[in-house]
Every structure is written in C-alpha cells, then in structure tokens.
C-alpha cells in the first residue's frame, strides 16, 4: 500500500521507515527547499558507539 507522509523531518522519516519495514511504500513530501541544515540535540554519554550497541 502506498502511504503519503507529509513532512521530511525526524517524525516523518521515522514514520516512513517503519511503514517500509511493514511492507508498505511510503512517499514522503516536504515543502522546505532543503533538508535540515543542523542536527538534532542528542547527547550520548561516554562513547557513542558503546551507547548505540547497548
């Protein structure tokens, strides 16, 4: 099933990711002329690789 997701931010892309894993065909639309220019404020204590592995 094709599913339209409005917004290419973190929520829209996460939604599209999970829909794809469930076998759907997500289509993401975004009105902004460019993607995000900065990152999201996420702080990983200690080694980021060790945190992700946990």
MDTraj code that builds the backbone (N, CA, C; nanometers):
import mdtraj as md
import numpy as np

residues = "UNK UNK UNK UNK UNK UNK UNK UNK UNK UNK UNK UNK UNK UNK UNK UNK UNK UNK UNK UNK UNK UNK UNK UNK UNK UNK UNK UNK UNK UNK UNK UNK UNK UNK UNK UNK UNK UNK UNK UNK UNK UNK UNK UNK UNK UNK UNK UNK UNK UNK UNK UNK UNK UNK".split()
xyz = np.array([
    [0.0834, -0.1163, 0.0000],
    [0.0000, 0.0000, 0.0000],
    [0.0885, 0.1234, 0.0000],
    [0.0590, 0.2200, -0.0868],
    [0.1305, 0.3475, -0.0859],
    [0.0704, 0.4363, 0.0220],
    [0.1577, 0.4968, 0.1036],
    [0.1124, 0.5850, 0.2114],
    [0.1892, 0.7157, 0.2017],
    [0.1168, 0.8265, 0.1975],
    [0.1765, 0.9584, 0.1884],
    [0.2087, 1.0110, 0.3276],
    [0.3334, 1.0509, 0.3486],
    [0.3758, 1.1120, 0.4733],
    [0.4134, 1.2560, 0.4441],
    [0.3464, 1.3482, 0.5103],
    [0.3708, 1.4900, 0.4884],
    [0.4729, 1.5396, 0.5899],
    [0.5915, 1.5756, 0.5418],
    [0.6957, 1.6285, 0.6290],
    [0.8174, 1.5373, 0.6316],
    [0.9322, 1.5947, 0.5965],
    [1.0554, 1.5181, 0.5912],
    [1.1440, 1.5387, 0.7134],
    [1.0836, 1.5771, 0.8250],
    [1.1604, 1.5922, 0.9489],
    [1.1814, 1.4565, 1.0147],
    [1.2263, 1.4582, 1.1372],
    [1.2576, 1.3333, 1.2055],
    [1.1334, 1.2453, 1.2229],
    [1.0186, 1.3043, 1.2505],
    [0.8970, 1.2248, 1.2700],
    [0.8483, 1.1634, 1.1384],
    [0.8469, 1.2427, 1.0322],
    [0.8001, 1.1912, 0.9034],
    [0.8891, 1.0812, 0.8485],
    [1.0202, 1.1007, 0.8606],
    [1.1131, 0.9990, 0.8104],
    [1.1094, 0.8727, 0.8960],
    [1.0919, 0.8881, 1.0267],
    [1.0810, 0.7709, 1.1138],
    [0.9542, 0.6931, 1.0811],
    [0.8456, 0.7649, 1.0598],
    [0.7201, 0.7006, 1.0215],
    [0.7374, 0.6236, 0.8904],
    [0.8015, 0.6867, 0.7924],
    [0.8234, 0.6212, 0.6634],
    [0.9109, 0.4970, 0.6781],
    [1.0112, 0.5042, 0.7637],
    [1.0995, 0.3897, 0.7880],
    [1.0201, 0.2696, 0.8383],
    [0.9383, 0.2923, 0.9411],
    [0.8631, 0.1816, 1.0000],
    [0.7553, 0.1305, 0.9056],
    [0.6937, 0.2191, 0.8306],
    [0.5960, 0.1732, 0.7318],
    [0.6618, 0.0846, 0.6268],
    [0.7823, 0.1227, 0.5844],
    [0.8566, 0.0427, 0.4867],
    [0.8883, -0.0964, 0.5433],
    [0.9281, -0.1019, 0.6695],
    [0.9577, -0.2319, 0.7307],
    [0.8344, -0.3217, 0.7383],
    [0.7175, -0.2598, 0.7438],
    [0.5935, -0.3371, 0.7492],
    [0.5425, -0.3746, 0.6098],
    [0.6193, -0.3395, 0.5050],
    [0.5840, -0.3805, 0.3700],
    [0.5094, -0.2769, 0.2873],
    [0.4912, -0.1572, 0.3418],
    [0.4224, -0.0511, 0.2683],
    [0.5217, 0.0273, 0.1826],
    [0.4696, 0.1122, 0.0957],
    [0.5525, 0.2000, 0.0141],
    [0.5269, 0.3437, 0.0571],
    [0.6078, 0.3941, 0.1511],
    [0.5867, 0.5321, 0.1950],
    [0.6373, 0.6320, 0.0916],
    [0.5643, 0.7415, 0.0766],
    [0.6040, 0.8520, -0.0089],
    [0.6101, 0.9754, 0.0806],
    [0.7298, 1.0339, 0.0948],
    [0.7489, 1.1491, 0.1823],
    [0.7527, 1.2756, 0.0976],
    [0.6718, 1.3741, 0.1350],
    [0.6738, 1.5042, 0.0677],
    [0.7146, 1.6104, 0.1676],
    [0.7903, 1.7079, 0.1192],
    [0.8408, 1.8164, 0.2048],
    [0.8382, 1.9450, 0.1234],
    [0.7904, 2.0526, 0.1844],
    [0.7827, 2.1813, 0.1147],
    [0.9106, 2.2625, 0.1298],
    [0.9915, 2.2343, 0.2291],
    [1.1138, 2.3112, 0.2513],
    [1.2079, 2.2940, 0.1316],
    [1.2784, 2.4002, 0.0926],
    [1.3664, 2.3917, -0.0241],
    [1.4894, 2.3039, -0.0021],
    [1.5288, 2.2827, 0.1225],
    [1.6444, 2.1971, 0.1523],
    [1.6120, 2.1088, 0.2727],
    [1.6950, 2.0119, 0.2944],
    [1.6809, 1.9288, 0.4122],
    [1.7287, 2.0035, 0.5354],
    [1.7250, 1.9392, 0.6518],
    [1.7719, 2.0053, 0.7730],
    [1.9182, 2.0466, 0.7601],
    [1.9481, 2.1681, 0.8016],
    [2.0861, 2.2169, 0.7924],
    [2.1654, 2.1882, 0.9193],
    [2.0982, 2.1558, 1.0256],
    [2.1656, 2.1251, 1.1518],
    [2.1208, 1.9900, 1.2031],
    [2.1861, 1.9432, 1.3052],
    [2.1488, 1.8143, 1.3625],
    [2.0487, 1.8324, 1.4745],
    [2.0128, 1.7231, 1.5346],
    [1.9219, 1.7247, 1.6483],
    [2.0047, 1.7141, 1.7752],
    [1.9633, 1.7850, 1.8791],
    [2.0385, 1.7907, 2.0039],
    [2.0279, 1.6632, 2.0850],
    [2.1039, 1.5641, 2.0478],
    [2.1048, 1.4371, 2.1207],
    [2.2432, 1.4204, 2.1810],
    [2.2479, 1.3964, 2.3113],
    [2.3755, 1.3818, 2.3806],
    [2.3943, 1.2359, 2.4211],
    [2.5030, 1.1766, 2.3761],
    [2.5359, 1.0399, 2.4133],
    [2.6435, 1.0431, 2.5205],
    [2.6128, 0.9964, 2.6416],
    [2.7162, 0.9935, 2.7453],
    [2.8218, 0.8877, 2.7132],
    [2.9480, 0.9187, 2.7426],
    [3.0543, 0.8225, 2.7156],
    [3.0757, 0.8049, 2.5669],
    [3.1152, 0.6883, 2.5289],
    [3.1404, 0.6573, 2.3890],
    [3.0077, 0.6392, 2.3153],
    [2.9831, 0.7152, 2.2096],
    [2.8578, 0.6980, 2.1348],
    [2.8402, 0.5579, 2.0785],
    [2.9470, 0.4952, 2.0358],
    [2.9357, 0.3587, 1.9798],
    [2.8892, 0.2617, 2.0877],
    [2.9460, 0.2707, 2.2070],
    [2.9050, 0.1818, 2.3164],
    [2.7584, 0.2050, 2.3541],
    [2.7156, 0.3290, 2.3518],
    [2.5763, 0.3608, 2.3846],
    [2.4820, 0.2997, 2.2819],
    [2.5149, 0.3132, 2.1536],
    [2.4304, 0.2575, 2.0485],
    [2.4272, 0.1056, 2.0560],
    [2.5404, 0.0434, 2.0866],
    [2.5453, -0.1026, 2.0966],
    [2.4591, -0.1538, 2.2120],
    [2.4509, -0.0765, 2.3226],
    [2.3664, -0.1177, 2.4356],
    [2.2221, -0.1119, 2.3940],
])
top = md.Topology()
chain = top.add_chain()
for i, resn in enumerate(residues, 1):
    res = top.add_residue(resn, chain, resSeq=i)
    for name in ("N", "CA", "C"):
        top.add_atom(name, md.element.get_by_symbol(name[0]), res)
traj = md.Trajectory(xyz[None], top)
